[in-house]
């Protein structure tokens, strides 16, 4: 999942189109695939099991409205993400993905009752230690760059006096 976030962020960062045009292109590419699956799920049971049907459109008005509204709920954050991707450094954008994944884990455990495995207990601190080390190195590099810039600006003035 992390590789897909990185690829998507890099793609969005390098895109010269505006966020609305980029989302329109993504939607144009994905609509035929999505419609093919939805039609197959509704009429031929693609993805269904013995206990649960695959297609939900048309089973009730509430389900149909919720499914239609979920497209808007997905699209708005993606447009906002596309707008941010052009304005924010790629490293900052990448850190946001770590926050997102951590928040998803917390929600899945606290709200949905997912069981935390030993892997989760070991992996999550390792990831955040790496993020912390990366952030500390970036802060140190920024401070050194500021100090060098300040020294470069103050040197000619002192020589003139």
Secondary structure as UniProt FT lines:
FT   HELIX           2..14
FT   HELIX           19..44
FT   TURN            46..47
FT   TURN            57..59
FT   HELIX           61..85
FT   TURN            86..87
FT   HELIX           90..110
FT   TURN            111..112
FT   HELIX           118..160
//
